[in-house]
Amino acid sequence: MPISLLGLLPSIFLLQVYNRVISRGGTATLTAMVAGVLCFLSLELWLRRRRARALREAGATIDREVTQALMNGMLRHPLLTLERRSASQWLQLFRDIGAMRSCVSGGLAASLLDLPMALIALVVVGIIAWPVLPVILVAMLILSVLAWWWADEVRSARVVEIDQARQLDRGTAEICNARATLKVLGFDDAAKQSWQSGYDRWLAESFRKNGEMENAKETSHVLLTFFSVAVITVGALAINAQWMSIGSLMAVNLLSGKALGPIAQLASNWRSLARANEATVRLQAVLEEPLEPEAQTLEPPRPRGAFRLEQVSFHYPSGHLALEEVSLQLGPGGIHAILGRNGAGKSTLAKLLAGLYQPTQGSIFIDEYDMAQFSRRDLGRWVGCLPQQSYWFSGPIIDALRMVNPEADSNKIFVACQLSGAHSFISRLPGGYQTVLGEGGAGLSAGELRKLGLAQLFLRNPSVLILDEPSSDLDFESETALLQTLQQIAVKHTVIVVTHSLRVASLAQHIYHVRGDGQVDHGTPEKMLPELFGVARNAATAEGAAATSAPALKQEVVSI
Ligand SMILES: Nc1ncnc2c1ncn2[C@@H]1O[C@H](COP(=O)(O)OP(=O)(O)OP(=O)(O)O)[C@@H](O)[C@H]1O
């Protein structure tokens, strides 16, 4: 408001110069007025800088608060919700925050704050030059209607260009992720064509909308000049009729710019409001989604690792029913194999046991505790999981290993790597544990990355280890070594292995067969192996002889 009031200063100065200085020759008055104007201008400069800073701070606060809420929220979203959005969609949500910030601290906020100036200018025009007031009112009306007309994106709460830019981003991210696959399979032309058509659509829409906005801007500019001419014309007629003075006309010419400028500026700033509005709706939807429970303040004792499923059903949001009223017990201790055909629901069962998915119906207990009460952080301490596909962070190997257990000393890291079989190949690398890997572990083979994933799991030393096809990328020798290790770990821990391997299955104490119709059969390997593989356990163990003839407990296993 003070800035708006100070905005009247040039007009009042002009009016006084004409009425008191030019017509009466008052040089002393002029000096005093110039001194006064300079003081007020200094005040206005100070106020404007304060206002700009307040807007900047508001923008930065919104950015900081929403970014943190989004990052915390994302990491506390249940796995199913996380999986629903791709990495590029999450990235776009972080970019949406920028749209909110630029709306608050950008030109739109400033022109909205300047709107009171328009009202004050109108009042002053009414006092000093009432004959031109109707002209300015009509001009305001026309500019307001046009500003609203051009604000179609705000009215429909949809920015088509952003929709298309997001689709394009998603396509680009997918091509970047699949760059090697595209090269290997040789269908890069097809992928490029589909990307190009998305790009052309976005470019055409962006070009069209930018043209519309340029049009709005240029039209407003010309209209402002036209209204200024209209004010001078009507003012000149009013002076001839002796209804107002020349000084008033000169002042009113400046005032009309103050009254109409903020409205004309709205037209070119609408887009940032439309973008911020869209971004806010999207962010709000994500921030309102339910999160996993907070970490417990009271820490229950480390579980022994006995699972009990009571009438557990699970279906995906798509409606696919993976498990239906399954009841079973598992552990504590020992190796337990989950078997079944592709797509039967083995990984789904493993994720339920790890607490990564919540049953749609029924309950899962670990020891005597209902798992639903625990946060992911609590469960992560007790139930370690090696998923079918895990991500390896770029940077030195040692840093990524320390990330999972920052308190682990070097000895513990060596032991975990020896157990997983990673130590031997890391030692052969020229940089050893300091070797820097690329994104996703680029620079190592799939089997080597698998061993590093196992090392991370061992480093956490959970009560329960859930491994989804741990030996899928391992050579025979490495698989044998891993099986020996798992046998020994299973003396004190519960080891659950999702597998297609007869060797692994033959070592289990108990086998769970996920049938694919929502049911799970289970029994001893003596009963299940002939049914599933058509071989007796004895024959199977003979095949996996190296694993079963594990020597006395390895020293490394004792230390985890
Ligand atoms: N996020 C998801 N949304 C919808 N359906 C899913 C999702 N993840 C898996 N499914 C479906 O659930 C079923 C079970 O999947 P799951 O990954 O548990 O199979 P699996 O037995 O581990 O298979 P594989 O041996 O091939 O690894 C599959 O038919 C799959 O299509």
PDBQT file of the ligand as one rigid body, heavy atoms in Angstrom, charges set to zero:
ROOT
HETATM    1  N1  LIG A 601       3.370 -53.749  -9.438  1.00  0.00    +0.000 N 
HETATM    2  C1  LIG A 601       2.557 -54.680  -9.972  1.00  0.00    +0.000 A 
HETATM    3  N2  LIG A 601       1.314 -54.339 -10.368  1.00  0.00    +0.000 NA
HETATM    4  C2  LIG A 601       0.482 -55.278 -10.891  1.00  0.00    +0.000 A 
HETATM    5  N3  LIG A 601       0.794 -56.563 -11.035  1.00  0.00    +0.000 NA
HETATM    6  C3  LIG A 601       2.015 -56.968 -10.656  1.00  0.00    +0.000 A 
HETATM    7  C4  LIG A 601       2.960 -56.045 -10.108  1.00  0.00    +0.000 A 
HETATM    8  N4  LIG A 601       4.092 -56.728  -9.811  1.00  0.00    +0.000 NA
HETATM    9  C5  LIG A 601       3.857 -58.011 -10.178  1.00  0.00    +0.000 A 
HETATM   10  N5  LIG A 601       2.617 -58.151 -10.681  1.00  0.00    +0.000 N 
HETATM   11  C6  LIG A 601       1.989 -59.388 -11.164  1.00  0.00    +0.000 C 
HETATM   12  O1  LIG A 601       1.898 -60.291 -10.066  1.00  0.00    +0.000 OA
HETATM   13  C7  LIG A 601       2.239 -61.582 -10.492  1.00  0.00    +0.000 C 
HETATM   14  C8  LIG A 601       3.298 -62.160  -9.558  1.00  0.00    +0.000 C 
HETATM   15  O2  LIG A 601       4.489 -61.417  -9.726  1.00  0.00    +0.000 OA
HETATM   16  P1  LIG A 601       5.827 -61.838  -8.989  1.00  0.00    +0.000 P 
HETATM   17  O3  LIG A 601       6.875 -60.834  -9.323  1.00  0.00    +0.000 OA
HETATM   18  O4  LIG A 601       5.541 -62.105  -7.565  1.00  0.00    +0.000 OA
HETATM   19  O5  LIG A 601       6.130 -63.227  -9.743  1.00  0.00    +0.000 OA
HETATM   20  P2  LIG A 601       7.308 -64.268  -9.499  1.00  0.00    +0.000 P 
HETATM   21  O6  LIG A 601       6.676 -65.545  -9.079  1.00  0.00    +0.000 OA
HETATM   22  O7  LIG A 601       8.352 -63.714  -8.599  1.00  0.00    +0.000 OA
HETATM   23  O8  LIG A 601       7.856 -64.393 -10.988  1.00  0.00    +0.000 OA
HETATM   24  P3  LIG A 601       9.344 -64.648 -11.558  1.00  0.00    +0.000 P 
HETATM   25  O9  LIG A 601       9.698 -66.058 -11.304  1.00  0.00    +0.000 OA
HETATM   26  O10 LIG A 601       9.182 -64.396 -13.011  1.00  0.00    +0.000 OA
HETATM   27  O11 LIG A 601      10.259 -63.673 -10.895  1.00  0.00    +0.000 OA
HETATM   28  C9  LIG A 601       2.671 -61.504 -11.937  1.00  0.00    +0.000 C 
HETATM   29  O12 LIG A 601       1.644 -62.020 -12.749  1.00  0.00    +0.000 OA
HETATM   30  C10 LIG A 601       2.859 -60.042 -12.213  1.00  0.00    +0.000 C 
HETATM   31  O13 LIG A 601       2.410 -59.702 -13.483  1.00  0.00    +0.000 OA
ENDROOT
TORSDOF 0
